[in-house]
Amino acid sequence: MTREIAIEARGLTKVFGGRGSVFGRQTGGARAVDGVDLIVRSGETLGLVGESGCGKSTTGRLLLRLIEPTAGSVAFNGRDLTELTKAELRRSRGKMQIIFQDPYGSLNPRMTVGDAISEAYVIHRIGDRASRAKSVLEMLDLVGLPRSAASLYPHEFSGGQRQRVGIARALALRPSFVVCDEAVSALDVSVQAQIINLLQDLQRELNLTYLFISHNLSVVRHISDRVAVMYLGRIVEVAEADHLFADPAHPYTQALLSAIPPSHPDEPRHRHELVGDLPSAHDIPVGCRFAPRCPFVQDRCRATDPQLSPLPDGRFVACHRAADGSLPTYRLNS
Amino acid sequence: MSGDMQRPILSVQGLTTVLARSGATILEDISFSLTPGEVLGVVGESGSGKSMLALSIMGLLPNVVRRSRGIVSLDGDELTAQSPDHWREKRGRDLAMIFQEPMTALNPVMRVGNQIAEVLRRRRGLSGYEASKEALNLLRLVEIPSPEKRISAYPYELSGGMRQRVMIAIALAADPKVLIADEPTTALDVTVQAQILDLLRKLRRDRGLSLLFITHDLGVIAEIADRVMVLYAGRVAEIAPVRSIFDDPQHPYTQALLASIPDMKGPRGRLVTIEGSVPAIGGMLEACRFSPRCPFRRDICEWERPHLGVVSGQQAAACFRPFGYEQPLEAVI
């Protein structure tokens, strides 16, 4: 891996609702994202997976500085976003965009698709009327929509076409980094495949860097170069996609992957069942946050919080037992 | 289907539903049966009519939709021939349903124990004391941790998985013969989904519950179904035992559906896509509705509606291709 670093987050933390104190640790709030270190390299797709409430969407928004972090920093192409002024931030916004899950929710129903796409040019004061109209048509070509779509309203499109509009909008300013937040989750499988292929084609053509947030693990495996697994506001494992899915290291990743329904009725199952529910982000366990549900828990796990650290094979895992090789072995497809 | 000697617990014949105002068909000529203890998976994308199928069987169609034809029989009792009151009685006792989002189906201002007990009192005639005792047993049956505590919880105090367990407990309270599950795990995380599927499997095994399991997720189908019915644009595209669906799908739509899911292992090639999208209600073809998207279409596909024909054994498909592009004999289901 010699590609440049596009995005680098250090100690990224977001506490919702709590009262902050000037000195160190906050109390009382929900620690949605809690000390996330993350690197996304230029041109790669980093998958971000985890269950609802784990903080993956909040992480995506923090990376774009759509919400302000409580602590930590995000550097985009080497510049710390958290130190930019409003004007500088606005300028950098064109280079970093987000595609949402629900194109119904993110498109103004009373705005034509052409206006929705060119809105970005208007806000960023790019070009004149004629050049904007031309750019809109280029964007429609790019995402595989007919040029006649420009004068139509969102309700005149199917779900898949509407997501193409969402993609055209996100790419209008030619960003280099795009957060795809459950971008294909609301689509039917037959349409989902079209959009995944489109996202991959666009990545190749425009040299895009993706953070692909999804709860759909087979989609994440398909599209990602590397995958980060989140649990309760923390990254617990980062690895190459093939490596992670074939041989997950963290007990939570193991449980998560083993819960994926089979692709054939005769496929053998090795279920690692999780006991209990996800703890609340208001009341995070001391020590390893997965310890209360971990089948391999030891006393040290309840005492000290494991840090995300490299294994000899190049992965990063936040688990005491994975770090010293004392976890029972597990293979998904054995 | 023929070949199965067991008397069906649920039988649907020629079910057709239309929009009351325009007459546009939503479901067309749906026939299938469910044997005791069987899990029939119903797969379809949005607009396939799969949720409307569930409501038709429950006798709960919204006012704008009307059943124009067809028979629904439960354990030999022809519900469609009898009064709405009779159907309602059956719905409470022998037919139950669970939904995708339990939060909207549960009463938000009533303790979950009382919601279960209400069904027990009304449908099984238990006294207040017996009902609350039995409610506790049902919470145990659906494996809710510390049920003594949870019985007095309100729905908002429970997690999504726990709420779905409460919904299942309510559905089981009247001891139904058939449970219709409409995307019961779609809103849940994958680890919770696995737990709920385990629970439904256990209930089927221990209580002989018959299940009509509606989902868009073929992985869930692989995990739970004995047989599968694939719906496309309101018609049955294919119906077959689960292994035949995965190993030897006959309808091009079933094939494409399986091919468009990213694989969990092996190389990651380009995904197979189905061009176009599902037709809208009102814009449906009389001929094969998949034909505009089908890579194998020939003239006949654009002219005629294919009957559901038996391909082999228990597998039937509504497609001309397996029959040499000729109209098959209509399967007797």
HADDOCK unambig.tbl for C-alpha pairs under 7 A between the chains (distance, minus, plus):
assign (segid A and resid 51 and name CA) (segid B and resid 189 and name CA) 5.79 0.50 0.50
assign (segid A and resid 52 and name CA) (segid B and resid 189 and name CA) 6.73 0.50 0.50
assign (segid A and resid 188 and name CA) (segid B and resid 45 and name CA) 5.81 0.50 0.50
assign (segid A and resid 188 and name CA) (segid B and resid 46 and name CA) 6.80 0.50 0.50
assign (segid A and resid 189 and name CA) (segid B and resid 260 and name CA) 6.65 0.50 0.50
assign (segid A and resid 189 and name CA) (segid B and resid 261 and name CA) 6.71 0.50 0.50
assign (segid A and resid 190 and name CA) (segid B and resid 257 and name CA) 6.22 0.50 0.50
assign (segid A and resid 190 and name CA) (segid B and resid 260 and name CA) 6.02 0.50 0.50
assign (segid A and resid 190 and name CA) (segid B and resid 273 and name CA) 5.97 0.50 0.50
assign (segid A and resid 190 and name CA) (segid B and resid 274 and name CA) 5.55 0.50 0.50
assign (segid A and resid 193 and name CA) (segid B and resid 260 and name CA) 5.78 0.50 0.50
assign (segid A and resid 193 and name CA) (segid B and resid 271 and name CA) 5.87 0.50 0.50
assign (segid A and resid 193 and name CA) (segid B and resid 272 and name CA) 6.78 0.50 0.50
assign (segid A and resid 193 and name CA) (segid B and resid 273 and name CA) 5.47 0.50 0.50
assign (segid A and resid 194 and name CA) (segid B and resid 273 and name CA) 5.61 0.50 0.50
assign (segid A and resid 197 and name CA) (segid B and resid 270 and name CA) 6.88 0.50 0.50
assign (segid A and resid 197 and name CA) (segid B and resid 271 and name CA) 6.66 0.50 0.50
assign (segid A and resid 218 and name CA) (segid B and resid 262 and name CA) 5.64 0.50 0.50
assign (segid A and resid 218 and name CA) (segid B and resid 263 and name CA) 6.25 0.50 0.50
assign (segid A and resid 218 and name CA) (segid B and resid 264 and name CA) 5.47 0.50 0.50
assign (segid A and resid 219 and name CA) (segid B and resid 262 and name CA) 5.89 0.50 0.50
assign (segid A and resid 221 and name CA) (segid B and resid 264 and name CA) 6.98 0.50 0.50
assign (segid A and resid 222 and name CA) (segid B and resid 262 and name CA) 6.02 0.50 0.50
assign (segid A and resid 222 and name CA) (segid B and resid 268 and name CA) 5.80 0.50 0.50
assign (segid A and resid 256 and name CA) (segid B and resid 191 and name CA) 6.06 0.50 0.50
assign (segid A and resid 259 and name CA) (segid B and resid 190 and name CA) 5.96 0.50 0.50
assign (segid A and resid 259 and name CA) (segid B and resid 191 and name CA) 5.18 0.50 0.50
assign (segid A and resid 259 and name CA) (segid B and resid 194 and name CA) 5.64 0.50 0.50
assign (segid A and resid 260 and name CA) (segid B and resid 190 and name CA) 6.23 0.50 0.50
assign (segid A and resid 261 and name CA) (segid B and resid 219 and name CA) 4.77 0.50 0.50
assign (segid A and resid 261 and name CA) (segid B and resid 220 and name CA) 5.69 0.50 0.50
assign (segid A and resid 261 and name CA) (segid B and resid 223 and name CA) 6.24 0.50 0.50
assign (segid A and resid 262 and name CA) (segid B and resid 219 and name CA) 5.39 0.50 0.50
assign (segid A and resid 262 and name CA) (segid B and resid 222 and name CA) 6.37 0.50 0.50
assign (segid A and resid 262 and name CA) (segid B and resid 223 and name CA) 6.46 0.50 0.50
assign (segid A and resid 263 and name CA) (segid B and resid 219 and name CA) 5.42 0.50 0.50
assign (segid A and resid 263 and name CA) (segid B and resid 222 and name CA) 6.65 0.50 0.50
assign (segid A and resid 264 and name CA) (segid B and resid 222 and name CA) 5.52 0.50 0.50
assign (segid A and resid 264 and name CA) (segid B and resid 246 and name CA) 6.44 0.50 0.50
assign (segid A and resid 265 and name CA) (segid B and resid 222 and name CA) 4.36 0.50 0.50
assign (segid A and resid 265 and name CA) (segid B and resid 223 and name CA) 5.90 0.50 0.50
assign (segid A and resid 265 and name CA) (segid B and resid 243 and name CA) 6.59 0.50 0.50
